[in-house]
């Protein structure tokens, strides 16, 4: 694939997910982090990794494609930090002991607000999971265009909650892995990709 702008690449992925019937209705993927078919399988594969098993606190974006990641974190008794949509209400901390039996509900945006508490200071985070529209094998990630994922990762670094060796993961469908994501100075790289089929450490 030749060099395209970020917007061209977003539309290419969104169109591909629709053309191949790989998105999960009812919401079309356009303008959002797409909820892809296989997101549960990708979450299950991430759950089987040493990075997951060695983590006590997991940070996740609020995207629908990462809902199972958040549910598994709570079921596995891990502290969960979730960014609020567009960071309008900051960050939420959900404690697994407070949601026992309600992990599925607590992993949704509404449930996170119901069961979680707002935090201004991050604890140490062992694993970061971000949603993506596209990624490449160099760790470059393309979001939906608001820059929220980059801001979240920067906030974690600024708060000394993560370091360069912390796994920063995205779960995506295989077709969301492309040759090259164009990058800008503010873009934050990831170091791990999990699809429904494989784990890629970068």
Backbone as JSON Lines, residues from 0, in Angstrom:
{"i":0,"aa":"X","n":[0.84,-1.19,0.0],"ca":[0.0,0.0,0.0],"c":[0.88,1.24,0.0]}
{"i":1,"aa":"X","n":[0.62,2.17,-0.93],"ca":[1.44,3.38,-1.0],"c":[1.1,4.3,0.17]}
{"i":2,"aa":"X","n":[1.87,5.38,0.31],"ca":[1.67,6.3,1.42],"c":[0.33,7.01,1.28]}
{"i":3,"aa":"X","n":[-0.5,6.9,2.28],"ca":[-1.79,7.56,2.3],"c":[-1.87,8.46,3.53]}
{"i":4,"aa":"X","n":[-2.81,9.39,3.51],"ca":[-3.05,10.21,4.7],"c":[-3.77,9.36,5.75]}
{"i":5,"aa":"X","n":[-3.76,9.86,6.98],"ca":[-4.44,9.13,8.05],"c":[-5.93,8.96,7.75]}
{"i":6,"aa":"X","n":[-6.55,9.99,7.22],"ca":[-7.99,9.89,6.94],"c":[-8.28,8.88,5.84]}
{"i":7,"aa":"X","n":[-7.41,8.81,4.82],"ca":[-7.59,7.81,3.77],"c":[-7.49,6.4,4.37]}
{"i":8,"aa":"X","n":[-6.51,6.22,5.27],"ca":[-6.33,4.9,5.87],"c":[-7.5,4.52,6.77]}
{"i":9,"aa":"X","n":[-8.0,5.49,7.51],"ca":[-9.18,5.2,8.36],"c":[-10.34,4.72,7.49]}
{"i":10,"aa":"X","n":[-10.62,5.47,6.44],"ca":[-11.74,5.1,5.57],"c":[-11.5,3.77,4.87]}
{"i":11,"aa":"X","n":[-10.25,3.49,4.53],"ca":[-9.91,2.2,3.92],"c":[-10.24,1.05,4.88]}
{"i":12,"aa":"X","n":[-9.87,1.2,6.15],"ca":[-10.15,0.14,7.14],"c":[-11.65,0.04,7.4]}
{"i":13,"aa":"X","n":[-12.31,1.16,7.6],"ca":[-13.75,1.14,7.87],"c":[-14.5,0.51,6.7]}
{"i":14,"aa":"X","n":[-14.15,0.9,5.47],"ca":[-14.78,0.3,4.29],"c":[-14.52,-1.2,4.22]}
{"i":15,"aa":"X","n":[-13.28,-1.6,4.52],"ca":[-12.92,-3.03,4.45],"c":[-13.71,-3.85,5.46]}
{"i":16,"aa":"X","n":[-13.87,-3.32,6.66],"ca":[-14.62,-4.05,7.69],"c":[-16.07,-4.23,7.27]}
{"i":17,"aa":"X","n":[-16.64,-3.22,6.61],"ca":[-18.01,-3.33,6.14],"c":[-18.09,-4.28,4.94]}
{"i":18,"aa":"X","n":[-17.19,-4.1,3.98],"ca":[-17.23,-4.93,2.76],"c":[-17.08,-6.41,3.09]}
{"i":19,"aa":"X","n":[-16.26,-6.73,4.08],"ca":[-16.0,-8.12,4.44],"c":[-16.9,-8.61,5.59]}
{"i":20,"aa":"X","n":[-17.84,-7.74,6.01],"ca":[-18.77,-8.07,7.1],"c":[-18.02,-8.5,8.36]}
{"i":21,"aa":"X","n":[-17.04,-7.68,8.74],"ca":[-16.21,-8.0,9.9],"c":[-16.43,-7.06,11.08]}
{"i":22,"aa":"X","n":[-17.45,-6.21,10.99],"ca":[-17.75,-5.33,12.12],"c":[-18.98,-5.86,12.84]}
{"i":23,"aa":"X","n":[-19.14,-5.45,14.09],"ca":[-20.27,-5.9,14.9],"c":[-21.33,-4.79,14.93]}
{"i":24,"aa":"X","n":[-22.54,-5.05,14.38],"ca":[-23.62,-4.06,14.44],"c":[-24.05,-3.83,15.9]}
{"i":25,"aa":"X","n":[-24.85,-2.82,16.21],"ca":[-25.59,-2.03,15.22],"c":[-24.82,-0.82,14.68]}
{"i":26,"aa":"X","n":[-23.76,-0.4,15.36],"ca":[-23.09,0.84,14.95],"c":[-22.11,0.55,13.82]}
{"i":27,"aa":"X","n":[-22.21,1.35,12.77],"ca":[-21.22,1.27,11.68],"c":[-19.86,1.72,12.21]}
{"i":28,"aa":"X","n":[-18.77,1.24,11.62],"ca":[-17.45,1.56,12.16],"c":[-16.99,3.0,11.92]}
{"i":29,"aa":"X","n":[-17.6,3.7,10.96],"ca":[-17.12,5.03,10.59],"c":[-17.08,5.98,11.79]}
{"i":30,"aa":"X","n":[-15.95,6.68,11.9],"ca":[-15.82,7.69,12.94],"c":[-15.54,7.15,14.32]}
{"i":31,"aa":"X","n":[-15.28,5.85,14.43],"ca":[-15.08,5.26,15.76],"c":[-13.99,4.18,15.7]}
{"i":32,"aa":"X","n":[-13.56,3.77,16.89],"ca":[-12.73,2.56,16.98],"c":[-13.67,1.39,16.7]}
{"i":33,"aa":"X","n":[-13.44,0.63,15.64],"ca":[-14.44,-0.36,15.23],"c":[-14.5,-1.56,16.17]}
{"i":34,"aa":"X","n":[-15.74,-1.98,16.42],"ca":[-15.95,-3.21,17.16],"c":[-15.95,-4.35,16.13]}
{"i":35,"aa":"X","n":[-14.87,-5.11,16.12],"ca":[-14.66,-6.09,15.06],"c":[-15.08,-7.49,15.48]}
{"i":36,"aa":"X","n":[-15.48,-8.28,14.52],"ca":[-15.79,-9.69,14.78],"c":[-14.48,-10.4,15.14]}
{"i":37,"aa":"X","n":[-14.5,-11.1,16.26],"ca":[-13.27,-11.72,16.77],"c":[-12.68,-10.96,17.95]}
{"i":38,"aa":"X","n":[-13.34,-9.86,18.36],"ca":[-12.81,-9.09,19.49],"c":[-12.77,-9.93,20.77]}
{"i":39,"aa":"X","n":[-13.75,-10.81,20.94],"ca":[-13.74,-11.69,22.12],"c":[-12.58,-12.68,22.04]}
{"i":40,"aa":"X","n":[-12.35,-13.25,20.86],"ca":[-11.23,-14.18,20.69],"c":[-9.89,-13.49,20.93]}
{"i":41,"aa":"X","n":[-9.76,-12.24,20.48],"ca":[-8.53,-11.49,20.72],"c":[-8.35,-11.23,22.21]}
{"i":42,"aa":"X","n":[-9.44,-10.91,22.9],"ca":[-9.36,-10.69,24.35],"c":[-8.97,-11.98,25.07]}
{"i":43,"aa":"X","n":[-9.5,-13.1,24.61],"ca":[-9.16,-14.39,25.22],"c":[-7.68,-14.73,25.0]}
{"i":44,"aa":"X","n":[-7.17,-14.41,23.81],"ca":[-5.76,-14.67,23.53],"c":[-4.87,-13.78,24.39]}
{"i":45,"aa":"X","n":[-5.23,-12.5,24.51],"ca":[-4.49,-11.6,25.39],"c":[-4.51,-12.13,26.83]}
{"i":46,"aa":"X","n":[-5.64,-12.64,27.23],"ca":[-5.81,-13.17,28.6],"c":[-4.88,-14.35,28.87]}
{"i":47,"aa":"X","n":[-4.43,-15.03,27.82],"ca":[-3.58,-16.21,27.99],"c":[-2.09,-15.87,28.02]}
{"i":48,"aa":"X","n":[-1.74,-14.6,27.86],"ca":[-0.32,-14.22,27.74],"c":[0.33,-14.03,29.12]}
{"i":49,"aa":"X","n":[1.65,-14.16,29.19],"ca":[2.35,-13.86,30.44],"c":[2.18,-12.41,30.85]}
{"i":50,"aa":"X","n":[2.1,-11.51,29.87],"ca":[1.94,-10.09,30.19],"c":[0.65,-9.86,30.98]}
{"i":51,"aa":"X","n":[-0.41,-10.56,30.58],"ca":[-1.69,-10.46,31.29],"c":[-1.58,-11.11,32.67]}
{"i":52,"aa":"X","n":[-1.05,-12.31,32.7],"ca":[-1.0,-13.05,33.97],"c":[-0.12,-12.37,35.01]}
{"i":53,"aa":"X","n":[0.88,-11.62,34.55],"ca":[1.78,-10.93,35.47],"c":[1.26,-9.56,35.91]}
{"i":54,"aa":"X","n":[0.11,-9.16,35.39],"ca":[-0.4,-7.82,35.68],"c":[-1.4,-7.85,36.83]}
{"i":55,"aa":"X","n":[-1.34,-6.81,37.64],"ca":[-2.31,-6.62,38.73],"c":[-3.27,-5.47,38.43]}
{"i":56,"aa":"X","n":[-2.79,-4.49,37.66],"ca":[-3.6,-3.33,37.3],"c":[-3.55,-3.14,35.79]}
{"i":57,"aa":"X","n":[-4.74,-3.05,35.19],"ca":[-4.84,-2.91,33.73],"c":[-5.57,-1.61,33.4]}
{"i":58,"aa":"X","n":[-5.03,-0.9,32.43],"ca":[-5.66,0.31,31.91],"c":[-6.29,-0.02,30.57]}
{"i":59,"aa":"X","n":[-7.5,0.47,30.33],"ca":[-8.16,0.22,29.04],"c":[-8.85,1.47,28.53]}
{"i":60,"aa":"X","n":[-8.84,1.62,27.22],"ca":[-9.69,2.61,26.57],"c":[-11.14,2.16,26.73]}
{"i":61,"aa":"X","n":[-12.11,3.07,26.49],"ca":[-13.52,2.71,26.71],"c":[-14.21,2.11,25.49]}
{"i":62,"aa":"X","n":[-13.44,1.74,24.47],"ca":[-14.05,1.33,23.2],"c":[-14.76,-0.01,23.3]}
{"i":63,"aa":"X","n":[-15.79,-0.18,22.48],"ca":[-16.58,-1.42,22.49],"c":[-15.74,-2.64,22.16]}
{"i":64,"aa":"X","n":[-14.75,-2.48,21.28],"ca":[-13.91,-3.62,20.88],"c":[-13.08,-4.15,22.03]}
{"i":65,"aa":"X","n":[-12.88,-3.34,23.08],"ca":[-12.09,-3.76,24.23],"c":[-12.97,-4.1,25.45]}
{"i":66,"aa":"X","n":[-14.27,-4.22,25.23],"ca":[-15.18,-4.5,26.35],"c":[-14.85,-5.83,27.02]}
{"i":67,"aa":"X","n":[-14.59,-6.87,26.23],"ca":[-14.26,-8.18,26.81],"c":[-12.94,-8.14,27.57]}
{"i":68,"aa":"X","n":[-11.99,-7.32,27.1],"ca":[-10.74,-7.15,27.84],"c":[-11.04,-6.64,29.24]}
{"i":69,"aa":"X","n":[-11.91,-5.63,29.32],"ca":[-12.26,-5.06,30.63],"c":[-13.01,-6.07,31.5]}
{"i":70,"aa":"X","n":[-13.9,-6.81,30.89],"ca":[-14.66,-7.83,31.64],"c":[-13.71,-8.91,32.18]}
{"i":71,"aa":"X","n":[-12.79,-9.39,31.35],"ca":[-11.84,-10.41,31.81],"c":[-10.93,-9.87,32.91]}
{"i":72,"aa":"X","n":[-10.54,-8.6,32.81],"ca":[-9.7,-8.01,33.85],"c":[-10.41,-8.08,35.2]}
{"i":73,"aa":"X","n":[-11.67,-7.72,35.22],"ca":[-12.43,-7.73,36.48],"c":[-12.67,-9.17,36.95]}
{"i":74,"aa":"X","n":[-12.96,-10.07,36.02],"ca":[-13.17,-11.47,36.4],"c":[-11.89,-12.09,36.96]}
{"i":75,"aa":"X","n":[-10.74,-11.62,36.47],"ca":[-9.45,-12.13,36.94],"c":[-8.92,-11.35,38.15]}
{"i":76,"aa":"X","n":[-9.81,-10.55,38.75],"ca":[-9.5,-9.83,40.01],"c":[-8.38,-8.81,39.85]}
{"i":77,"aa":"X","n":[-8.36,-8.17,38.69],"ca":[-7.37,-7.12,38.46],"c":[-8.03,-5.75,38.64]}
{"i":78,"aa":"X","n":[-7.28,-4.8,39.18],"ca":[-7.76,-3.43,39.21],"c":[-7.88,-2.94,37.78]}
{"i":79,"aa":"X","n":[-8.98,-2.25,37.47],"ca":[-9.2,-1.76,36.11],"c":[-9.32,-0.24,36.13]}
{"i":80,"aa":"X","n":[-8.51,0.39,35.3],"ca":[-8.65,1.83,35.08],"c":[-9.18,2.01,33.67]}
{"i":81,"aa":"X","n":[-10.26,2.78,33.55],"ca":[-10.83,3.02,32.23],"c":[-10.9,4.51,31.97]}
{"i":82,"aa":"X","n":[-10.49,4.9,30.77],"ca":[-10.67,6.29,30.35],"c":[-12.15,6.52,30.05]}
{"i":83,"aa":"X","n":[-12.65,7.68,30.42],"ca":[-14.02,8.01,30.04],"c":[-14.04,8.41,28.56]}
{"i":84,"aa":"X","n":[-15.19,8.28,27.88],"ca":[-15.24,8.63,26.46],"c":[-14.78,10.06,26.2]}
{"i":85,"aa":"X","n":[-13.85,10.21,25.27],"ca":[-13.27,11.49,24.9],"c":[-12.65,12.22,26.1]}
{"i":86,"aa":"X","n":[-12.39,11.45,27.16],"ca":[-11.77,11.96,28.4],"c":[-12.56,13.11,29.03]}
{"i":87,"aa":"X","n":[-13.85,13.18,28.71],"ca":[-14.67,14.28,29.23],"c":[-14.81,14.22,30.75]}
{"i":88,"aa":"X","n":[-14.78,13.0,31.3],"ca":[-14.9,12.84,32.75],"c":[-13.68,12.17,33.32]}
{"i":89,"aa":"X","n":[-12.54,12.35,32.68],"ca":[-11.28,11.83,33.22],"c":[-11.19,10.33,33.19]}
{"i":90,"aa":"X","n":[-10.79,9.77,34.34],"ca":[-10.51,8.34,34.42],"c":[-11.28,7.71,35.58]}
{"i":91,"aa":"X","n":[-11.64,6.45,35.4],"ca":[-12.41,5.71,36.41],"c":[-11.62,4.5,36.88]}
{"i":92,"aa":"X","n":[-11.68,4.25,38.17],"ca":[-11.05,3.07,38.77],"c":[-12.16,2.12,39.19]}
{"i":93,"aa":"X","n":[-12.12,0.9,38.67],"ca":[-13.11,-0.12,39.03],"c":[-12.39,-1.24,39.77]}
{"i":94,"aa":"X","n":[-12.84,-1.48,41.0],"ca":[-12.22,-2.51,41.83],"c":[-12.99,-3.82,41.69]}
{"i":95,"aa":"X","n":[-12.29,-4.92,41.43],"ca":[-13.0,-6.18,41.18],"c":[-13.85,-6.64,42.36]}
{"i":96,"aa":"X","n":[-13.42,-6.34,43.58],"ca":[-14.21,-6.77,44.75],"c":[-15.56,-6.07,44.81]}
{"i":97,"aa":"X","n":[-15.67,-4.9,44.15],"ca":[-16.92,-4.14,44.19],"c":[-17.91,-4.55,43.1]}
{"i":98,"aa":"X","n":[-17.48,-5.42,42.19],"ca":[-18.34,-5.76,41.05],"c":[-18.56,-7.26,40.9]}
{"i":99,"aa":"X","n":[-18.26,-8.01,41.94],"ca":[-18.36,-9.48,41.84],"c":[-19.76,-9.87,41.4]}
{"i":100,"aa":"X","n":[-19.83,-10.65,40.3],"ca":[-21.11,-11.03,39.72],"c":[-21.64,-10.03,38.72]}
{"i":101,"aa":"X","n":[-21.05,-8.84,38.68],"ca":[-21.49,-7.78,37.76],"c":[-20.38,-7.35,36.81]}
{"i":102,"aa":"X","n":[-19.42,-8.25,36.59],"ca":[-18.27,-7.87,35.75],"c":[-18.68,-7.47,34.34]}
{"i":103,"aa":"X","n":[-19.67,-8.16,33.77],"ca":[-20.1,-7.85,32.41],"c":[-20.68,-6.44,32.34]}
{"i":104,"aa":"X","n":[-21.52,-6.11,33.29],"ca":[-22.12,-4.77,33.32],"c":[-21.06,-3.7,33.6]}
{"i":105,"aa":"X","n":[-20.15,-3.99,34.53],"ca":[-19.14,-3.0,34.93],"c":[-18.14,-2.72,33.83]}
{"i":106,"aa":"X","n":[-18.06,-3.6,32.83],"ca":[-17.12,-3.4,31.74],"c":[-17.66,-2.46,30.66]}
{"i":107,"aa":"X","n":[-18.95,-2.1,30.76],"ca":[-19.54,-1.13,29.82],"c":[-19.27,0.28,30.32]}
{"i":108,"aa":"X","n":[-19.51,1.25,29.47],"ca":[-19.29,2.64,29.88],"c":[-20.24,3.03,31.01]}
{"i":109,"aa":"X","n":[-21.53,2.72,30.84],"ca":[-22.49,3.07,31.9],"c":[-22.16,2.34,33.2]}
{"i":110,"aa":"X","n":[-21.78,1.07,33.08],"ca":[-21.45,0.29,34.27],"c":[-20.21,0.79,34.97]}
{"i":111,"aa":"X","n":[-19.23,1.26,34.18],"ca":[-18.0,1.79,34.78],"c":[-18.31,3.02,35.63]}
{"i":112,"aa":"X","n":[-19.22,3.86,35.14],"ca":[-19.61,5.04,35.92],"c":[-20.41,4.63,37.16]}
{"i":113,"aa":"X","n":[-21.18,3.55,37.05],"ca":[-21.98,3.09,38.19],"c":[-21.12,2.45,39.27]}
{"i":114,"aa":"X","n":[-20.18,1.6,38.85],"ca":[-19.4,0.82,39.81],"c":[-18.03,1.43,40.12]}
{"i":115,"aa":"X","n":[-17.56,2.32,39.26],"ca":[-16.22,2.87,39.44],"c":[-16.2,4.18,40.21]}
{"i":116,"aa":"X","n":[-15.0,4.67,40.43],"ca":[-14.81,5.96,41.1],"c":[-13.81,6.78,40.3]}
{"i":117,"aa":"X","n":[-14.02,8.09,40.27],"ca":[-13.11,8.98,39.55],"c":[-11.77,9.03,40.26]}
{"i":118,"aa":"X","n":[-10.7,9.06,39.48],"ca":[-9.37,9.2,40.07],"c":[-8.61,10.31,39.37]}
{"i":119,"aa":"X","n":[-7.75,10.97,40.12],"ca":[-6.9,12.03,39.58],"c":[-5.45,11.58,39.5]}
{"i":120,"aa":"X","n":[-5.11,10.57,40.3],"ca":[-3.73,10.07,40.34],"c":[-3.76,8.58,40.02]}
{"i":121,"aa":"X","n":[-2.89,8.16,39.09],"ca":[-2.86,6.77,38.69],"c":[-2.03,5.94,39.65]}
{"i":122,"aa":"X","n":[-2.47,4.71,39.94],"ca":[-1.56,3.74,40.56],"c":[-0.61,3.22,39.48]}
{"i":123,"aa":"X","n":[0.32,2.38,39.86],"ca":[1.18,1.74,38.86],"c":[0.32,0.85,37.97]}
{"i":124,"aa":"X","n":[0.55,0.92,36.68],"ca":[-0.21,0.14,35.71],"c":[0.73,-0.87,35.05]}
{"i":125,"aa":"X","n":[0.28,-2.12,35.01],"ca":[1.12,-3.2,34.48],"c":[0.88,-3.49,33.0]}
{"i":126,"aa":"X","n":[-0.29,-3.09,32.5],"ca":[-0.66,-3.42,31.12],"c":[-1.63,-2.35,30.63]}
{"i":127,"aa":"X","n":[-1.37,-1.82,29.44],"ca":[-2.23,-0.81,28.83],"c":[-2.85,-1.41,27.57]}
{"i":128,"aa":"X","n":[-4.17,-1.24,27.43],"ca":[-4.86,-1.75,26.24],"c":[-5.59,-0.59,25.57]}
{"i":129,"aa":"X","n":[-5.24,-0.33,24.32],"ca":[-5.87,0.74,23.56],"c":[-6.6,0.17,22.35]}
{"i":130,"aa":"X","n":[-7.68,0.82,21.97],"ca":[-8.34,0.5,20.72],"c":[-7.64,1.18,19.57]}
{"i":131,"aa":"X","n":[-7.77,0.62,18.37],"ca":[-7.13,1.19,17.19],"c":[-8.03,1.02,15.97]}
{"i":132,"aa":"X","n":[-7.86,1.94,15.02],"ca":[-8.44,1.74,13.7],"c":[-7.47,0.91,12.86]}
{"i":133,"aa":"X","n":[-6.17,1.24,12.98],"ca":[-5.15,0.48,12.24],"c":[-3.84,0.53,13.0]}
{"i":134,"aa":"X","n":[-2.98,-0.46,12.74],"ca":[-1.64,-0.5,13.33],"c":[-0.68,-1.04,12.28]}
{"i":135,"aa":"X","n":[0.62,-0.8,12.5],"ca":[1.61,-1.45,11.65],"c":[2.61,-2.22,12.52]}
{"i":136,"aa":"X","n":[3.5,-2.93,11.86],"ca":[4.44,-3.8,12.57],"c":[5.61,-3.03,13.2]}
{"i":137,"aa":"X","n":[5.57,-1.72,13.1],"ca":[6.58,-0.88,13.77],"c":[6.05,-0.28,15.06]}
{"i":138,"aa":"X","n":[4.82,-0.65,15.43],"ca":[4.23,-0.14,16.66],"c":[3.5,1.18,16.5]}
{"i":139,"aa":"X","n":[3.33,1.61,15.26],"ca":[2.58,2.84,15.02],"c":[1.09,2.53,15.0]}
{"i":140,"aa":"X","n":[0.32,3.37,15.67],"ca":[-1.1,3.13,15.86],"c":[-1.91,4.29,15.3]}
{"i":141,"aa":"X","n":[-3.02,3.96,14.67],"ca":[-3.93,4.95,14.12],"c":[-5.26,4.87,14.86]}
{"i":142,"aa":"X","n":[-5.65,5.97,15.52],"ca":[-6.93,6.02,16.21],"c":[-8.01,6.61,15.32]}
{"i":143,"aa":"X","n":[-9.11,7.01,15.94],"ca":[-10.24,7.51,15.14],"c":[-10.08,8.98,14.77]}
{"i":144,"aa":"X","n":[-9.05,9.65,15.31],"ca":[-8.79,11.01,14.88],"c":[-8.83,12.05,15.98]}
{"i":145,"aa":"X","n":[-9.25,11.66,17.18],"ca":[-9.34,12.63,18.27],"c":[-8.06,12.76,19.09]}
{"i":146,"aa":"X","n":[-7.15,11.8,18.91],"ca":[-5.89,11.83,19.67],"c":[-6.01,11.35,21.1]}
{"i":147,"aa":"X","n":[-7.15,10.74,21.46],"ca":[-7.39,10.39,22.86],"c":[-6.44,9.29,23.35]}
{"i":148,"aa":"X","n":[-6.19,8.29,22.52],"ca":[-5.29,7.22,22.93],"c":[-3.89,7.75,23.22]}
{"i":149,"aa":"X","n":[-3.41,8.65,22.38],"ca":[-2.08,9.24,22.6],"c":[-2.05,10.04,23.9]}
{"i":150,"aa":"X","n":[-3.13,10.79,24.16],"ca":[-3.2,11.58,25.4],"c":[-3.23,10.66,26.62]}
{"i":151,"aa":"X","n":[-4.0,9.57,26.53],"ca":[-4.07,8.62,27.64],"c":[-2.69,8.05,27.96]}
{"i":152,"aa":"X","n":[-1.98,7.61,26.92],"ca":[-0.65,7.04,27.14],"c":[0.3,8.09,27.71]}
{"i":153,"aa":"X","n":[0.21,9.33,27.21],"ca":[1.07,10.41,27.73],"c":[0.76,10.7,29.19]}
{"i":154,"aa":"X","n":[-0.53,10.7,29.54],"ca":[-0.91,10.91,30.95],"c":[-0.31,9.84,31.85]}
{"i":155,"aa":"X","n":[-0.33,8.59,31.38],"ca":[0.23,7.49,32.17],"c":[1.73,7.67,32.35]}
{"i":156,"aa":"X","n":[2.42,8.09,31.29],"ca":[3.86,8.35,31.41],"c":[4.12,9.54,32.34]}
{"i":157,"aa":"X","n":[3.35,10.6,32.17],"ca":[3.55,11.81,32.99],"c":[3.36,11.52,34.47]}
{"i":158,"aa":"X","n":[2.4,10.61,34.75],"ca":[2.14,10.26,36.15],"c":[3.06,9.17,36.67]}
{"i":159,"aa":"X","n":[4.07,8.81,35.85],"ca":[5.02,7.75,36.23],"c":[4.3,6.44,36.58]}
{"i":160,"aa":"X","n":[3.15,6.23,35.92],"ca":[2.37,5.02,36.15],"c":[2.85,3.88,35.25]}
{"i":161,"aa":"X","n":[3.44,4.25,34.11],"ca":[4.03,3.24,33.22],"c":[5.43,3.68,32.82]}
{"i":162,"aa":"X","n":[6.19,2.72,32.3],"ca":[7.53,3.02,31.81],"c":[7.67,2.43,30.41]}
{"i":163,"aa":"X","n":[8.83,2.61,29.81],"ca":[9.0,2.17,28.43],"c":[8.82,0.67,28.25]}
{"i":164,"aa":"X","n":[9.08,-0.1,29.31],"ca":[8.96,-1.56,29.21],"c":[7.53,-2.06,29.46]}
{"i":165,"aa":"X","n":[6.61,-1.18,29.87],"ca":[5.23,-1.6,30.13],"c":[4.57,-2.04,28.82]}
{"i":166,"aa":"X","n":[3.91,-3.2,28.81],"ca":[3.21,-3.62,27.6],"c":[2.08,-2.63,27.26]}
{"i":167,"aa":"X","n":[2.14,-2.07,26.06],"ca":[1.06,-1.22,25.55],"c":[0.48,-1.95,24.35]}
{"i":168,"aa":"X","n":[-0.71,-2.47,24.53],"ca":[-1.3,-3.45,23.62],"c":[-2.47,-2.84,22.85]}
{"i":169,"aa":"X","n":[-2.68,-3.3,21.64],"ca":[-3.95,-3.05,20.98],"c":[-4.52,-4.38,20.51]}
{"i":170,"aa":"X","n":[-5.84,-4.52,20.63],"ca":[-6.51,-5.7,20.08],"c":[-7.23,-5.26,18.81]}
{"i":171,"aa":"X","n":[-6.94,-5.96,17.71],"ca":[-7.48,-5.6,16.39],"c":[-7.75,-6.86,15.57]}
{"i":172,"aa":"X","n":[-8.5,-6.7,14.5],"ca":[-8.65,-7.76,13.51],"c":[-7.4,-7.77,12.62]}
{"i":173,"aa":"X","n":[-7.1,-8.9,12.04],"ca":[-5.94,-9.01,11.14],"c":[-5.95,-7.96,10.03]}
{"i":174,"aa":"X","n":[-7.13,-7.63,9.49],"ca":[-7.15,-6.68,8.37],"c":[-6.86,-5.25,8.82]}
{"i":175,"aa":"X","n":[-6.81,-5.02,10.14],"ca":[-6.46,-3.69,10.64],"c":[-4.93,-3.5,10.74]}
{"i":176,"aa":"X","n":[-4.17,-4.56,10.46],"ca":[-2.71,-4.43,10.41],"c":[-2.33,-4.06,8.98]}
{"i":177,"aa":"X","n":[-1.69,-2.9,8.83],"ca":[-1.35,-2.39,7.5],"c":[0.17,-2.21,7.39]}
{"i":178,"aa":"X","n":[0.61,-1.87,6.2],"ca":[2.05,-1.75,5.96],"c":[2.68,-0.6,6.73]}
{"i":179,"aa":"X","n":[2.03,0.56,6.69],"ca":[2.65,1.74,7.31],"c":[1.59,2.73,7.76]}
{"i":180,"aa":"X","n":[1.64,3.07,9.04],"ca":[0.8,4.14,9.59],"c":[1.62,5.42,9.59]}
{"i":181,"aa":"X","n":[1.14,6.49,8.96],"ca":[1.87,7.75,9.02],"c":[1.88,8.28,10.45]}
{"i":182,"aa":"X","n":[3.01,8.83,10.87],"ca":[3.12,9.28,12.27],"c":[3.46,10.75,12.34]}
{"i":183,"aa":"X","n":[3.06,11.34,13.49],"ca":[3.39,12.71,13.82],"c":[4.09,12.71,15.17]}
{"i":184,"aa":"X","n":[4.62,13.87,15.55],"ca":[5.45,13.95,16.75],"c":[4.7,13.53,18.01]}
{"i":185,"aa":"X","n":[3.39,13.8,18.07],"ca":[2.63,13.51,19.3],"c":[2.16,12.06,19.37]}
{"i":186,"aa":"X","n":[2.33,11.29,18.31],"ca":[1.83,9.91,18.29],"c":[2.66,9.02,19.21]}
{"i":187,"aa":"X","n":[1.96,8.21,20.0],"ca":[2.62,7.32,20.96],"c":[2.6,5.89,20.43]}
{"i":188,"aa":"X","n":[3.77,5.23,20.38],"ca":[3.81,3.87,19.84],"c":[3.28,2.83,20.84]}
{"i":189,"aa":"X","n":[2.89,1.7,20.29],"ca":[2.53,0.54,21.1],"c":[3.63,-0.5,20.93]}
{"i":190,"aa":"X","n":[3.61,-1.56,21.73],"ca":[4.65,-2.58,21.61],"c":[4.1,-4.0,21.56]}
{"i":191,"aa":"X","n":[2.77,-4.12,21.36],"ca":[2.17,-5.46,21.32],"c":[0.84,-5.38,20.57]}
{"i":192,"aa":"X","n":[0.63,-6.3,19.66],"ca":[-0.63,-6.39,18.92],"c":[-1.21,-7.78,19.17]}
{"i":193,"aa":"X","n":[-2.51,-7.82,19.47],"ca":[-3.18,-9.11,19.63],"c":[-4.39,-9.14,18.7]}
{"i":194,"aa":"X","n":[-4.42,-10.14,17.84],"ca":[-5.56,-10.36,16.95],"c":[-6.29,-11.61,17.41]}
{"i":195,"aa":"X","n":[-7.4,-11.98,16.78],"ca":[-8.04,-13.24,17.16],"c":[-7.16,-14.46,16.93]}
{"i":196,"aa":"X","n":[-6.08,-14.3,16.12],"ca":[-5.26,-15.45,15.73],"c":[-3.88,-15.49,16.35]}
{"i":197,"aa":"X","n":[-3.32,-14.32,16.74],"ca":[-1.91,-14.34,17.15],"c":[-1.57,-13.16,18.05]}
{"i":198,"aa":"X","n":[-0.46,-13.33,18.76],"ca":[0.14,-12.29,19.59],"c":[1.41,-11.84,18.92]}
{"i":199,"aa":"X","n":[1.54,-10.54,18.69],"ca":[2.73,-9.98,18.03],"c":[3.4,-9.03,18.99]}
{"i":200,"aa":"X","n":[4.63,-9.35,19.38],"ca":[5.41,-8.48,20.26],"c":[6.37,-7.69,19.42]}
{"i":201,"aa":"X","n":[6.37,-6.39,19.59],"ca":[7.14,-5.5,18.7],"c":[8.4,-5.01,19.37]}
